[in-house]
Amino acid sequence: MSFRAVMLSEKDRQVSSSMVDLEDADLPQGDVLVSVDYSTLNYKDGMVLSGIGRLVRNYPHIPGIDFSGIVEASHDPRFASGDRVVLTGWKVGELHWGGFAEKARVNADWLVKLPENLSNLDAMAIGTAGLTSMLAMQALEEHGIQQGPVLVTGAAGGVGSVAIHLLARAGYEVAASTGRPETEQYLRSLGATSIIQRSELAEQPTGPLASERWGGCIDAVGDVTLAHVLTEMQYGSSIAACGLAGGNALNTTVIPFLLRAVNLLGIDSVVAPFDSRVRAWARLDELLDRDTLKTMTTVVSLLDASKMGSQIIQGQVQGRVVVDVKA
């Protein structure tokens, strides 16, 4: 039987998308065939749908950097027909066809069985952004979170929203940095105790150190924001950096690392080891409040994915966007 997919094509370096019908035989090789229920729209998906950044090199291509669904067929003993699974990372939606289709065929090593209490919709309301948030929080805890608030930058986005909620549920004081004042009530509902305007962190610091302010930081912005926050970290604290929305430059000095022993921790959920993923999903199941998760989630259809991707790129979307693949 045929199934629907969003297919990207390229002509004269211009990317366009269309809804197509495919057969199982059209899918790339892999160990496990999954009937996809949900995918998500992240910043990277918006870039791919808009043809920004050359993240996709081989066309035609199905985007969607993660998905949840049910195993339809498997050649790997770790998975059986009917298993509920989630996939995040491994360049799916960039190098390998992704989740914006009713079926996907992938390498078994890329899949994780879902915890019993997490629905397929929950899994994508969490998605790559939520997994990244948990990996970042766990990295901060492993290096020791200091006294004082933990700062979350890019707070209204997918990573930031989940990070605020997770940190607050784990008992930490959370400061949220955003350039959108209208999201203050939303961020406080997730657990932020203070709101920091992005403009406070948007200028290149005038010196290598400023007053110690933050006991930890999850940074989803990068560039000047990261350079500024580095100067304000408490002694022995850590920054888990996991996003480049503001750019990949970092104009700083070694002083924060030498004189304040600040740790800069790079978080990349794409290549996180399998054991780390399993632990992260188990703790997500433990910490996340399902009602709060719903408040930060917008569900759209495959037909609306491209339009919503453009809005994400323009910074017009808060929280998480889930694609109901079969709607």
Sequence and secondary structure as in RCSB ss.txt:
>XXXX:A:sequence
MSFRAVMLSEKDRQVSSSMVDLEDADLPQGDVLVSVDYSTLNYKDGMVLSGIGRLVRNYPHIPGIDFSGIVEASH
DPRFASGDRVVLTGWKVGELHWGGFAEKARVNADWLVKLPENLSNLDAMAIGTAGLTSMLAMQALEEHGIQQGPV
LVTGAAGGVGSVAIHLLARAGYEVAASTGRPETEQYLRSLGATSIIQRSELAEQPTGPLASERWGGCIDAVGDVT
LAHVLTEMQYGSSIAACGLAGGNALNTTVIPFLLRAVNLLGIDSVVAPFDSRVRAWARLDELLDRDTLKTMTTVV
SLLDASKMGSQIIQGQVQGRVVVDVKA
>XXXX:A:secstr
  EEEEEEEEETTEEEEEEEEE GGGS   SEEEEEEEEEE HHHHHHHHT TT   SSSB   SEEEEEEEEES
STT  TT EEEEE TTBTTTB  SSBSEEEE GGGEEE  TT  HHHHHHHHHHHHHHHHHHHHHHHH   SS E
EESSTTSHHHHHHHHHHHHTT  EEEEES GGGHHHHHHHT SEEEEGGGGSS  SSS     BSEEEESSBHHH
HHHHHTTB TT EEEE   TTBS     SHHHHHS  EEEE  GGG  HHHHHHHHHHHHHH  HHHHHHTEEEE
EGGGHHHHHHHHHTT   SEEEEETT 
